[in-house]
Amino acid sequence: MAKIMEMSSSELVQSIQSGNLKVCVIGIGRIGLPTALSFANSGLPTMGIDINSELVSMIHSGIFPLKDEPGYGTIFENVIKEKKFTATIKIEEGVPVSDVILLSLPTPMDENNVPNYSALKSVGKQLHDLLTPGSLVIVESTIEPGFVEDDLISIIEGSDKKLKAGKNFGIGVCPETANPGQILNDFERLPRLVGAIDDKTANIITKIYHHVFTVDLIPMPDCKTANAVKLTTNVFRDINIAFVNELAMLFEKIGIDVMKVLEAAKTKYNFQVHYPGAGVGGPCLPVNSYQMLNLAKRIDGSLNIVKVGRSVNESMPEHVIALLNDGFLEARKNMENSEVLILGVSYKPDVKDIQLTPAEHIVEKLKAKGTKVKIYDPYFKSTNVFGIKTENNLVDALTNTDAVVIVTAHKEFHDLEPTFLSTKMRTPILIDSRGVIDQHAAKKANLIFRGLGRGKI
Ligand SMILES: NC(=O)c1ccc[n+]([C@@H]2O[C@H](COP(=O)([O-])OP(=O)(O)OC[C@H]3O[C@@H](n4cnc5c(N)ncnc54)[C@H](O)[C@@H]3O)[C@@H](O)[C@H]2O)c1
């Protein structure tokens, strides 16, 4: 049978509908695994490929690794039972026999905030050796505009002229936009962007994604424009959060509650609300801003606002420590040798994920001051996080605690009763960096309360 790039339009439709089209997804982590499962669930035989042998063994044992992704547990069981999904650590088992090769590889940054595309580059080299002519490569990873055109294509083509993009393999992008913790919901709701090396490839990608997902597919003129859209939406958020973070710190000084300002501001038709907090973490927003800055640097452009936004957001853990310090001053206690309980270490609410979380900076700064740090997070109970054995239950964790710092707005913390805290704690200092506590209730409960952007009452 012809490979996908050589099929006629009707052959392609037939091959998709009959479930003959073979797919492999390289990188089956947070995004790649749900993606692979959605492809398998649509009837296309799908192989997940990952260098993480523990993850692959888990899948072989029938254990679904992403417990905080609603809906996928059942899909996982079904596609395994129907033999539509398999996993392997051997890339050579998947690529040569696949029509479509999806890349959902990590694109993190190094300790100097320089984007690191080594996983994509190393898999690109393997594709050069393993790709069967006529296959289609789709990059779902978040990359800088121009990475496919300027780097990846030449890596896959290699120097021996065996493969030529647009001639005997297709390549395009379909950047991933789902939110951890609600990926299935987002896959059914959020439009996707499709960009490719040529129209033929873009049309093929669109047909396949239409079969798997029910969402709108937005055609982009090329790969770099699609990647620019993906970065623009996330950098927009990073900058807007920096803006409200600066407002929060300003308003705090004159007793204006930033949460009240934002609640009212959002009633205006063209105001899009963002909320202040202890910092911006996760695998996307901070990295995406640095990807955009890297692009600007590469082409000698300037992007000052992104740079400033990053530095504001990266200063927020220090501001949380300043609020805490203020609370200790009011309590006439030293922060050194006191016990501080951090509530929430995930970088965002209701997910089990600590990638680039601001909580780590807060914990490290407190440890450096000689403060005893305890952690309670419903997603990280009795485990080790940042070298600290996390607490198993909140009531026990509060005993001997001098200050509580809410760092992540997990659902459980929205329901915290101020009196519950003040009666259990040794010293009743509460720092709310996420605006989840009613500060009047906190005052009534005799808590020494400091809220980020809230001002004293
Ligand atoms: N997590 C998110 O919220 C999110 C949202 C949208 C887009 N993205 C983007 O999607 C991409 C993937 O992110 P993720 O969060 O799923 O990352 P992840 O770290 O959860 O998963 C990546 C997987 O790739 C595997 N891997 C690494 N190198 C490999 C190699 N050489 N060969 C095979 N497998 C390899 C890892 O073992 C891991 O399982 C990134 O570009 C990210 O920016 C992530």
The ligand as an ORCA input file, in Angstrom:
! r2SCAN-3c Opt
* xyz 0 1
  N       2.387     20.204     29.441
  C       1.744     21.241     28.928
  O       1.002     21.952     29.596
  C       1.869     21.567     27.463
  C       0.821     22.236     26.822
  C       0.946     22.559     25.486
  C       2.133     22.242     24.819
  N       3.138     21.611     25.475
  C       4.347     21.291     24.714
  O       4.279     19.921     24.360
  C       5.610     19.372     24.319
  C       5.663     18.176     25.237
  O       5.438     18.619     26.550
  P       5.010     17.644     27.733
  O       4.506     18.509     28.816
  O       4.144     16.541     27.226
  O       6.431     17.065     28.147
  P       6.707     15.780     29.037
  O       8.060     15.990     29.610
  O       5.573     15.476     29.931
  O       6.783     14.601     27.965
  C       7.801     14.481     27.042
  C       8.141     13.000     26.878
  O       9.147     12.875     25.878
  C      10.034     11.843     26.271
  N      11.303     12.019     25.587
  C      12.301     12.915     25.848
  N      13.297     12.760     24.946
  C      12.930     11.751     24.128
  C      13.550     11.124     23.024
  N      14.747     11.513     22.587
  N      12.894     10.120     22.419
  C      11.680      9.704     22.867
  N      11.052     10.257     23.905
  C      11.665     11.263     24.530
  C      10.133     12.014     27.783
  O      10.592     10.816     28.394
  C       8.705     12.372     28.156
  O       7.928     11.240     28.493
  C       6.537     20.521     24.726
  O       7.022     21.182     23.588
  C       5.637     21.446     25.509
  O       6.082     22.790     25.467
  C       3.031     21.236     26.767
*
